[in-house]
Amino acid sequence: MSETPTFHVLALSGGGYRGLYTATVLAELERALGRPIASHFDLICGTSVGGILALGLADEIPASQLQALFEENGNRIFGCRDLLRRLLGFWFTAKHSSEGLKNVLTERFGEKTIGELKHRVLIPAVNYSTGRGQFFKTPHHLSFELDHHMRLVDVALATSAAPVYLPLSRNPRGVFADGGLVGNAPGLFGLHEVRTFLSPDKNAQIRVLAIGTMTIGATVRGSASLDRGFGKWRGGLFDLVISAQESSVDYMLRQSLGASYYQIDDKATPDQSLDVKALDSVSIGATNTLKDRATHAAQRALGDPLFQPFRVHMASTPTFFHGPNKNILEA
């Protein structure tokens, strides 16, 4: 009797500078595992900052280096604000220029493409040219013929173009907005990807490990005005979208997978929320809070029996149908 196939999915949420929490969790887990964390997963999904981390992990960049990338370059990413943006940001222009992020990504990824990645990825974005969600993928299915040409820098900019925080991103496939608009917590997309494209066996065992960003639940105060124009919504509208999505996806994955779904995330205390509430808050307070909570969260997970399947599972070598890492003959 053949063994039931098993697939493990890593799902990394978006959240701006709060992605330092995700990166720190990954670095701690990788340190304990003693090998690239990507080797434990059959598919890595990531949205926005989670998409940047997913691309890095799939290229087997050590998670500790990705952690340092965000910690050391936070002010470059969320600090490109000339006088015009300081005066009109949020109102008529994005709050930050994307040049800082683009420079950081280029220094790390260079001209590397999706087709050069060593592990499967799925990166959500919104194609504003078509008005639809778009999912950049490695060529792990015969029908995925185009994305392997895409530069990692372009994919990263597309998935992280957070409305009002950063400008829209243009690349050879169109104009893109942040993947958080279609799926800030990409675990449900990962589950669908495995069931649809990776495993024809309906009895396959699928587990999803989701790592959040200490996302603050977007709520309204009892005394707040209910009649709101953009001046009152501003960045809060995008925050509400991603917060509501994350809670919905978390509920659905718990219902669908039960104990095969594991989430690592934390809720900020009222004091800590002052440091990490904003997506673009780069400060000593935010850095310390994100790193401290993430280190404890990783330690907590490593000692949890429900996390153990993710420690022992080793992903098989992925099949790629196109691009420089193609390893299968034409059908």
Secondary structure as the mmCIF struct_conf table of DSSP 4:
data_model
#
loop_
_struct_conf.conf_type_id
_struct_conf.id
_struct_conf.beg_label_comp_id
_struct_conf.beg_label_asym_id
_struct_conf.beg_label_seq_id
_struct_conf.end_label_comp_id
_struct_conf.end_label_asym_id
_struct_conf.end_label_seq_id
HELX_LH_PP_P HELX_LH_PP_P1 SER A 2 PRO A 5
STRN STRN1 THR A 6 LEU A 12
HELX_RH_3T_P HELX_RH_3T_P1 GLY A 16 ARG A 18
HELX_RH_AL_P HELX_RH_AL_P1 GLY A 19 LEU A 33
TURN_TY1_P TURN_TY1_P1 GLY A 34 GLY A 34
BEND BEND1 ARG A 35 ARG A 35
HELX_RH_3T_P HELX_RH_3T_P2 ILE A 37 HIS A 40
BEND BEND2 ASP A 42 ASP A 42
STRN STRN2 LEU A 43 GLY A 46
TURN_TY1_P TURN_TY1_P2 SER A 48 SER A 48
HELX_RH_AL_P HELX_RH_AL_P2 VAL A 49 ALA A 58
TURN_TY1_P TURN_TY1_P3 ASP A 59 GLU A 60
HELX_RH_AL_P HELX_RH_AL_P3 ALA A 63 ILE A 77
TURN_TY1_P TURN_TY1_P4 PHE A 78 PHE A 78
HELX_RH_AL_P HELX_RH_AL_P4 LEU A 83 LEU A 88
STRN STRN3 GLY A 89 GLY A 89
TURN_TY1_P TURN_TY1_P5 PHE A 90 PHE A 92
STRN STRN4 THR A 93 THR A 93
BEND BEND3 LYS A 95 HIS A 96
BEND BEND4 SER A 98 SER A 98
HELX_RH_AL_P HELX_RH_AL_P5 GLU A 99 PHE A 109
TURN_TY1_P TURN_TY1_P6 GLY A 110 GLU A 111
STRN STRN5 THR A 113 THR A 113
HELX_RH_3T_P HELX_RH_3T_P3 ILE A 114 GLU A 116
BEND BEND5 LYS A 118 HIS A 119
STRN STRN6 VAL A 121 ASN A 127
TURN_TY1_P TURN_TY1_P7 TYR A 128 GLY A 131
STRN STRN7 ARG A 132 LYS A 137
BEND BEND6 PRO A 139 PRO A 139
BEND BEND7 HIS A 141 HIS A 141
TURN_TY1_P TURN_TY1_P8 LEU A 142 SER A 143
BEND BEND8 LEU A 146 LEU A 146
HELX_RH_3T_P HELX_RH_3T_P4 ASP A 147 HIS A 149
BEND BEND9 MET A 150 MET A 150
STRN STRN8 ARG A 151 ARG A 151
HELX_RH_AL_P HELX_RH_AL_P6 LEU A 152 THR A 159
TURN_TY1_P TURN_TY1_P9 SER A 160 SER A 160
TURN_TY1_P TURN_TY1_P10 PRO A 163 TYR A 165
BEND BEND10 LEU A 166 LEU A 166
STRN STRN9 SER A 169 ASN A 171
TURN_TY1_P TURN_TY1_P11 PRO A 172 ARG A 173
STRN STRN10 GLY A 174 ALA A 177
TURN_TY1_P TURN_TY1_P12 GLY A 179 GLY A 179
HELX_RH_AL_P HELX_RH_AL_P7 GLY A 180 GLY A 183
BEND BEND11 ASN A 184 ALA A 185
TURN_TY1_P TURN_TY1_P13 PRO A 186 PRO A 186
HELX_RH_AL_P HELX_RH_AL_P8 GLY A 187 GLU A 193
HELX_RH_PI_P HELX_RH_PI_P1 VAL A 194 LEU A 198
TURN_TY1_P TURN_TY1_P14 LYS A 202 ASN A 203
STRN STRN11 GLN A 205 ILE A 211
HELX_LH_PP_P HELX_LH_PP_P2 THR A 215 GLY A 217
TURN_TY1_P TURN_TY1_P15 GLY A 222 SER A 223
BEND BEND12 ALA A 224 ALA A 224
BEND BEND13 LEU A 226 LEU A 226
HELX_RH_AL_P HELX_RH_AL_P9 PHE A 230 TRP A 233
TURN_TY1_P TURN_TY1_P16 ARG A 234 GLY A 235
HELX_RH_AL_P HELX_RH_AL_P10 GLY A 236 LEU A 257
HELX_RH_3T_P HELX_RH_3T_P5 GLY A 258 SER A 260
STRN STRN12 TYR A 261 ILE A 264
HELX_LH_PP_P HELX_LH_PP_P3 LYS A 267 THR A 269
HELX_RH_AL_P HELX_RH_AL_P11 PRO A 270 VAL A 276
BEND BEND14 LYS A 277 ALA A 278
TURN_TY1_P TURN_TY1_P17 LEU A 279 ASP A 280
BEND BEND15 SER A 283 SER A 283
HELX_RH_AL_P HELX_RH_AL_P12 ILE A 284 LEU A 302
TURN_TY1_P TURN_TY1_P18 GLY A 303 GLY A 303
HELX_RH_3T_P HELX_RH_3T_P6 PRO A 305 PHE A 307
HELX_RH_AL_P HELX_RH_AL_P13 GLN A 308 VAL A 312
HELX_LH_PP_P HELX_LH_PP_P4 ALA A 315 THR A 319
BEND BEND16 HIS A 322 GLY A 323
TURN_TY1_P TURN_TY1_P19 PRO A 324 ASN A 325
BEND BEND17 ILE A 328 ILE A 328
#
